[in-house]
Amino acid sequence: MANPKLRFYFREPTIDTNMPITDGTIKVEGFDWQFVPTEDEADAWDCGFAARLRAHANGAPHISIPAFPNRKFRQAYIFVNSKAGIETAGDLEGKRVGIMQWDNTAGVWARGALQHYYGLDLKQINWISPRVKKEGVAEGIHIEKTDSGGDPDMLLDNLLVGGKIDAVIGPNVLPSISARDPRTRRLFRNYRIEEQNYFRKTGIFPTSHIVTLKQAFVDRHPGAPVALLKAFRASRDEAFTRLEGPDPQVIIYPWMAAAIAEQRELMGEHYWAYNIENNRTALEAISQYGYEQGLSLSKIDYMSLFDSEAAALSGT
């Protein structure tokens, strides 16, 4: 008898933690992968964490597993116009700051750090966005709509380069930053040290995506969450092997294994864990930020996001 299909939508199929799945190396026990082009067609997907909070707050019938294939510190994703007079995080107050949209996960994490770690009042920032939504925004936050249409990174980058806005907080590195345009720069020039210090003091390693299933699929296939979690753990392990194993696949940076060893020394042996226990600090933080920033009307108990058997699965 053939295995049932598990239709999966990857937002980022080519990143290192997902590649062992999408290239066929990793299978999912009891199911056959079928990769689909949209979330609507999928039984499961790598959901943006902020979108997951919003959907949960609105009662969407979804259930997640503790697999987080994409995570990034977000100090490196705060960009400023070089002539805007912004030297510290505190200088963002009173400035015009562009965002893709309020409920973008990268922005939630960056704003949470600005508020709790750097002491900013988010209401004292003039927010600018091409995608303004009426719901899911905290009281007292004003967002001015800018021109929409086209790529939001390019729209915001053009405004930043031209000095029409002072800063951008985004999910991606802006084109002018990649091109080393002197008219723009990162807020934190040595963002690596800044992010490492942030981790030392907070213990937060931001989670960008969370693997999520439609409840109707789980009702038909109760073993799917655990099977999917095991597959994502295997994919992550394979990704590490490709970086630091006997035949490294990344050779453009010859000290990759040394860099990973440095990360483990700072962040612990299991800094990319797919379980609840090793991620409680980050899960608590994004639940708090989501509530404070208006994504949910009350603070969500993060455990309510997860399938109970997958949450209880031992291992990392």
N, C-alpha and C positions, 0 to 999 in steps of 0.2 A: 504494500500500500504506500502510495507516495506521501511524502511529508506535506503538510499544509504550507502555503506561501506566507511569508512574513514580509509585507510590503513596507519598505523603509525609505524615508526621505532624508537625505543628508544635505544640510545647509552647506557643509564644507567637506566634500568627499575626499579631497586630496591632502588634508592635513595629516601629520604623521600618526596621530592616534587612531585615525579612521582608515588610513590606507590599507592596513592588513585585512580589513573587512572588504573594502571596495575592490581590492585587487584579487580577491578570491582565496587568500591564504587562510583566513579564519572563517569557519562555518558556525552556524548556530544550531545547537543540538535539538533535533526533533522538528526542525523547520528548514525551509529553503528560502534564502534571501531573494527578494525581488526589489530592485531599486527603482523608485518612481520619481517623477520630476516635480511633484508638488506635495505639500503637506496634506491637502484635501484628499489625495488618492492613497495616503499612507495609513498603515496600521500603527506605525511608530515612527518617531523622528527625533532629531537632536534639537530640542526646543530651546529658544532663547529663554534665559531664566526669568527675566522681567516679564516676558509674555506668559510664562508659566504661572507666575504670581497673579497676573491680571486675569487669566483664564480661570484659575482656581477661585479667585474672589468672585467671579461672575458665575460660578457653578458649573463650569465645563466638565463633562464626564471623561476626565483624563486621569491617568495614574503614572507615576514616574518610578524610575529605579535610580539608585545612587551611582550613576555613571556620568562623568563630567568630562567629555572629550575635548572641550575647549575651555581654557582658563588663562587669563592674562592679568597682570597688574596694570592699572590704568593711569598711573602718573605719567607714563610715556605717551599717553594719548591726549594730553592737554597741550594745545599749540597756541602760540601767541604771535601777534604782529610785532616785529622787532622794534618798532618805534612807538609802541603803545604804552611804554613806561611800566610794564609788568615785570617785576623781578622776583616776586614771591607769590605764593598762593593767595595771601591776603590782599594783594593788589587787584584781584579779580572783582572784588566788591565795587559796585558802581560802574563796571565795564559792560560792554555789549559782547555777549558770549553766544556763539552759534552752537546748536546741537542738531543732530539728525531728527530726533523726536524725543519727547520727554520719557517715554517708556522703553527706550533703547537700553539694553542691559549694560553696555559699557558706560553709558551716562549715569545710570543708577549707581554703579560702583564708584565712579569718579566723584560724583556729587556727595555720596556717603563719606568718602575720604575727606573731601573738602570741608564738609560740615563737622565730622567727628574728630578727625585727626589734625586738621589745619585750623579749625575754629571759625569757619566762614558762616555767615548768614545767607542762605540760598535765596532769600527774598530780596536781598540787596544786590542781586545780579540781574542785569537786563538780558533776558534770554531771547534768542532769535532762532527761528526754525522754519524750514520749508514745509514741515508736516505738523501742523497744530491740531491737537485733539481737544475736544471739550471735556472728556472724562479722563480720570486717572491722573490728575494733576493736583498737587496739594494746594490748599487754600493759601492765598497770599502770593502765589507764584504767577507772574505775568509773562506770557510768551508772545512775542511779536512775530507775526507771519512775514516771512520773506518770500521772494519769488520761488515757486515750485516748478517741477518739471525737469527732467534730466537727472543726472547722477547727483545725489545730495552731497557727496564728498567734493565734487568739482564745484558745485554751487557755493558751498561754504568756503572752500579754498579760494575761490575768486574774490569773495567778499573780504577774506582775511588778508590776502595779498594786496588788495586795493585799499586797505585801511578802513573799510566800511563797518567792519566789526573788529573787536580787539583780540578775541580768542575763539578757539573752537575746542569742544570736547567731542570726540568722535570714536567710533568703533574701529576705524582703519587709519593707517598713516596717510596723511594728506599728500597729494601730488607734489606740492611745493617743498614739503619736508623731505620726501624721497629724492627730489631733484637738488636738494641742498641750496634752495633759493635763499639768499641772505635776507630777504624781506620777511621771512617767517622763521620761527625756531620752536623747539619744545620749551615749555615753561621750565621744566627741570632739565638743565643742561646735562647733568650727570644723572640721568633717570635711573640707571642701574643701581647706583648707590642709594638713591632716594627710595626706590622700591624695596631694596634689601633692608634698609632701616625701618621702613613701614612694616615689613613683615616681622622683624625682630620685636617691635613694640606692640603690634596688634595680633599677630598670629594669623592674619587674614590672607589667604591666597584666593583671589576672586574666581568664582565659577561663572563662566559665560553661558555654557549650554548644559542642559540636563536632559538625558534620554527619557522620552515620555511615550506612553502608549495610549491608545483609545480604549476606554473601559469596555466597550462592546467586544473588542477583540480579545481582551483578557477574560471576559465572561465566557467566551467560546473556547479559549485556550488558556486555562489557569496557570499552566507551567511556563508561559511565555516570558513573564518578567524575569524569573530566575535564569532561564536559558539565555535571555538577552544580556543580562548582567554578566554571566560567565563569558559570553562571546566578547563583550567589550573589555573585560579584564584581560582576556587572551590577546586581543588586538593591541591594547596598551603595552603589554609585556613584549609583544613582537616589535612594537615601535621602539622600545628601549633597546632591544637586541640589535635592531638595525642601526642604532646610533653608537652603541658602545660595545657591541659584540665582537666576535672573532673576525668578521668581515664588514666593517662599518660602511653604510651606504651613503653617508654624508662625508665627503672628502674635501669640500670647498673650505671647511673650517677644521683644520687638523687637530685642534685641541678640544673637540667635542666631548670626549669621555672625561677629560679633566674638568670641563665646565659643569658636566652633570655631577661629578664628584663634589665640586664646590657647592652646587645647589643642595645636595644631600647633607653636607656638613651644616649648612645654614637651616634648611627646612625640614630635615629628618629623612630617614630612609624611605618612608612611604609618602613623599610629598605629593604624589599624583594618585592618591588612593581612590578607589571606587567602592566606598562604603560610607556609612553614616559617621562612625566614631571618629575617624580622622578628619572629618569635614564639619564638625559641629560649629566651630567658630565662624566659618564662612557662611554656613546655612543660617545661623542666628543673625549674622550681620545683614544679609540681604533681606531676610524677613523684616528686620527692623527698618532698613532703608526703604523698602517697598511701602511700608505703612506710613512712614514719615513723609515720603515724597508723593503720596496719594494714589499709589497703584492699588492699594486695598484699603477698605474703610476701617479695618481692624488688623492688628498684627496677626499674621497667619502662623499657626503652629507648623513648623516645617515638616514635622513627622507626618502630618496629614497629606503631604504631597506624594508619599511613597507607598508602593506595594509592600505590605507587611512582611511577606516571605523574602522578598529581595532585600528589604532593609535589615532583616535578621541574618542574612547569609554571612557566614564567617569568612574571614580572609580580607585581603585588601585589593 
